[in-house]
Amino acid sequence: MTKKEELKVFFETERERKKKIARYEENNIFFNHLLKNGNEEDVEFAILIKMYNYASHLQEDGYYKKANSVADEIEKDLERLKGQSELYEMYLEGITFLKGVCLGRLRKHKESNKYFKQLVEKNPTNDNFVDWYKSNKKNQIAKIANTIAMVAISIVIVGIILNYLSIPNLNVPIIISAIMWTVWLLAHLVSYVWRKIIDKQKIKL
């Protein structure tokens, strides 16, 4: 049995993610050789393993930065199959999804949606892609609302401290505290309503 056949059997067998990650890294040089110097079949084989048994498992185990870095490598590896392999489009969709997920997990929601927008444009009826796209939109709104709310509550807290210390000329009027509490409430209310709207609306790209 050749090394390629041995690895094929290993990765096709049901095993723990950690074992597959470790096995890939042990054979990293071999896979890189296939990706750079192998024929079309070798490249297809290596990308399949690298994407679904290494990068995806890294993401599932919470190594989002590392998984995204490996996904960047796979994007470059895919260039060897462009216009040559029937599997190119399937692999491209897979790596686009993986990068979108990694960036979403890293809370880079705007960057993540650059990838999910591509996926939704090609597959507007795919609920998984649509859900991720909407979730990123909602998280972007929530992030802005939370920032505004935190600024407002911080001003209230500072005002309470200054009033408590009775520092001359630094007393914060009650009206300012009232306004900040209102801003805090509105930020959360607008965020909630807008996220509900996103849930119900159809995606228009």
WOLIN-V214414 format. One record per residue. N is the residue number from 1. RES is the residue in one small letter. SS is DSSP state (~ for helix, > for strand, _ for the rest). PHI is phi in degrees with one decimal (* if undefined). PSI is psi as a letter, one per 40 degrees, with the letter a starting at -180 (NA if undefined). Layout:
{{N & RES & SS & PHI & PSI} {N & RES & SS & PHI & PSI}}
This chain:
{{1 & m & _ & * & h} {2 & t & _ & -73.1 & i} {3 & k & ~ & -62.0 & d} {4 & k & ~ & -62.3 & d} {5 & e & ~ & -64.9 & d} {6 & e & ~ & -62.0 & d} {7 & l & ~ & -68.9 & d} {8 & k & ~ & -60.7 & d} {9 & v & ~ & -62.3 & d} {10 & f & ~ & -60.4 & d} {11 & f & ~ & -75.1 & d} {12 & e & ~ & -84.0 & e} {13 & t & _ & -89.1 & i} {14 & e & _ & -65.6 & h} {15 & r & _ & -142.9 & i} {16 & e & _ & -65.7 & i} {17 & r & ~ & -57.7 & d} {18 & k & ~ & -59.7 & d} {19 & k & ~ & -68.5 & d} {20 & k & ~ & -68.4 & d} {21 & i & ~ & -61.3 & d} {22 & a & ~ & -63.9 & d} {23 & r & ~ & -65.9 & d} {24 & y & ~ & -63.1 & d} {25 & e & ~ & -64.9 & d} {26 & e & ~ & -65.6 & d} {27 & n & _ & -112.1 & f} {28 & n & ~ & -57.0 & d} {29 & i & ~ & -62.8 & d} {30 & f & ~ & -62.0 & d} {31 & f & ~ & -65.0 & d} {32 & n & ~ & -63.1 & d} {33 & h & ~ & -63.9 & d} {34 & l & ~ & -61.9 & d} {35 & l & ~ & -66.6 & d} {36 & k & ~ & -93.5 & d} {37 & n & ~ & -122.9 & e} {38 & g & _ & -77.5 & i} {39 & n & _ & -79.7 & a} {40 & e & ~ & -56.7 & d} {41 & e & ~ & -63.8 & d} {42 & d & ~ & -63.5 & d} {43 & v & ~ & -65.9 & d} {44 & e & ~ & -59.5 & d} {45 & f & ~ & -62.3 & d} {46 & a & ~ & -65.8 & d} {47 & i & ~ & -66.0 & d} {48 & l & ~ & -56.8 & d} {49 & i & ~ & -67.7 & d} {50 & k & ~ & -62.9 & d} {51 & m & ~ & -79.2 & d} {52 & y & ~ & -91.9 & e} {53 & n & ~ & -112.9 & e} {54 & y & ~ & -126.4 & c} {55 & a & ~ & -60.3 & d} {56 & s & ~ & -64.0 & d} {57 & h & ~ & -69.3 & d} {58 & l & ~ & -60.2 & d} {59 & q & ~ & -63.8 & d} {60 & e & ~ & -65.8 & d} {61 & d & _ & -90.2 & e} {62 & g & _ & 93.2 & e} {63 & y & _ & -92.0 & g} {64 & y & ~ & -66.6 & d} {65 & k & ~ & -64.7 & d} {66 & k & ~ & -66.2 & d} {67 & a & ~ & -62.1 & d} {68 & n & ~ & -67.3 & d} {69 & s & ~ & -64.8 & d} {70 & v & ~ & -65.7 & d} {71 & a & ~ & -61.9 & d} {72 & d & ~ & -60.5 & d} {73 & e & ~ & -63.6 & d} {74 & i & ~ & -64.5 & d} {75 & e & ~ & -56.1 & d} {76 & k & ~ & -70.0 & d} {77 & d & ~ & -59.6 & d} {78 & l & ~ & -63.7 & d} {79 & e & ~ & -58.8 & d} {80 & r & ~ & -69.7 & d} {81 & l & _ & -99.8 & e} {82 & k & _ & -60.5 & h} {83 & g & _ & 75.2 & e} {84 & q & _ & -118.3 & d} {85 & s & _ & -116.3 & i} {86 & e & _ & -71.2 & e} {87 & l & _ & -87.8 & e} {88 & y & ~ & -56.2 & d} {89 & e & ~ & -62.9 & d} {90 & m & ~ & -65.8 & d} {91 & y & ~ & -65.2 & d} {92 & l & ~ & -63.3 & d} {93 & e & ~ & -63.1 & d} {94 & g & ~ & -61.9 & d} {95 & i & ~ & -75.6 & d} {96 & t & ~ & -63.8 & d} {97 & f & ~ & -63.8 & d} {98 & l & ~ & -61.4 & d} {99 & k & ~ & -65.3 & d} {100 & g & ~ & -61.8 & d} {101 & v & ~ & -65.5 & d} {102 & c & ~ & -58.2 & d} {103 & l & ~ & -66.8 & d} {104 & g & ~ & -64.1 & d} {105 & r & ~ & -64.7 & d} {106 & l & _ & -83.4 & e} {107 & r & _ & 65.1 & f} {108 & k & _ & -98.2 & g} {109 & h & ~ & -65.9 & d} {110 & k & ~ & -66.2 & d} {111 & e & ~ & -65.2 & d} {112 & s & ~ & -59.1 & d} {113 & n & ~ & -72.2 & e} {114 & k & ~ & -63.1 & d} {115 & y & ~ & -81.9 & d} {116 & f & ~ & -70.7 & d} {117 & k & ~ & -63.1 & d} {118 & q & ~ & -60.8 & d} {119 & l & ~ & -68.5 & d} {120 & v & ~ & -68.3 & d} {121 & e & ~ & -61.1 & d} {122 & k & ~ & -85.6 & d} {123 & n & _ & -133.7 & g} {124 & p & _ & -65.0 & e} {125 & t & _ & -101.2 & e} {126 & n & _ & -80.1 & h} {127 & d & ~ & -61.4 & d} {128 & n & ~ & -63.6 & d} {129 & f & ~ & -63.9 & d} {130 & v & ~ & -63.5 & d} {131 & d & ~ & -62.1 & d} {132 & w & ~ & -63.6 & d} {133 & y & ~ & -61.0 & d} {134 & k & ~ & -66.5 & d} {135 & s & ~ & -60.6 & d} {136 & n & ~ & -62.9 & d} {137 & k & ~ & -60.9 & d} {138 & k & ~ & -65.2 & d} {139 & n & ~ & -67.6 & d} {140 & q & ~ & -63.1 & d} {141 & i & ~ & -65.1 & d} {142 & a & ~ & -61.8 & d} {143 & k & ~ & -63.4 & d} {144 & i & ~ & -64.5 & d} {145 & a & ~ & -62.9 & d} {146 & n & ~ & -65.2 & d} {147 & t & ~ & -64.5 & d} {148 & i & ~ & -61.0 & d} {149 & a & ~ & -62.8 & d} {150 & m & ~ & -66.8 & d} {151 & v & ~ & -63.1 & d} {152 & a & ~ & -62.2 & d} {153 & i & ~ & -68.2 & d} {154 & s & ~ & -64.3 & d} {155 & i & ~ & -63.4 & d} {156 & v & ~ & -62.0 & d} {157 & i & ~ & -63.9 & d} {158 & v & ~ & -61.4 & d} {159 & g & ~ & -61.8 & d} {160 & i & ~ & -62.6 & d} {161 & i & ~ & -63.6 & d} {162 & l & ~ & -63.9 & d} {163 & n & ~ & -65.3 & d} {164 & y & ~ & -64.3 & d} {165 & l & ~ & -78.4 & e} {166 & s & _ & 54.1 & f} {167 & i & _ & -73.8 & h} {168 & p & _ & -56.2 & h} {169 & n & _ & 65.4 & e} {170 & l & _ & -119.3 & e} {171 & n & _ & -64.8 & h} {172 & v & _ & -94.9 & h} {173 & p & _ & -56.9 & i} {174 & i & ~ & -59.4 & d} {175 & i & ~ & -60.1 & d} {176 & i & ~ & -66.7 & d} {177 & s & ~ & -60.5 & d} {178 & a & ~ & -62.5 & d} {179 & i & ~ & -63.5 & d} {180 & m & ~ & -65.3 & d} {181 & w & ~ & -63.1 & d} {182 & t & ~ & -66.3 & d} {183 & v & ~ & -60.9 & d} {184 & w & ~ & -58.6 & d} {185 & l & ~ & -65.7 & d} {186 & l & ~ & -64.6 & d} {187 & a & ~ & -58.5 & d} {188 & h & ~ & -70.1 & d} {189 & l & ~ & -66.1 & d} {190 & v & ~ & -61.7 & d} {191 & s & ~ & -59.6 & d} {192 & y & ~ & -62.4 & d} {193 & v & ~ & -63.6 & d} {194 & w & ~ & -65.5 & d} {195 & r & ~ & -66.6 & d} {196 & k & ~ & -65.6 & d} {197 & i & ~ & -63.4 & d} {198 & i & ~ & -61.1 & d} {199 & d & ~ & -57.4 & d} {200 & k & ~ & -90.9 & d} {201 & q & _ & -79.6 & i} {202 & k & _ & -85.0 & i} {203 & i & _ & -72.4 & h} {204 & k & _ & -121.7 & h} {205 & l & _ & -104.1 & NA}}
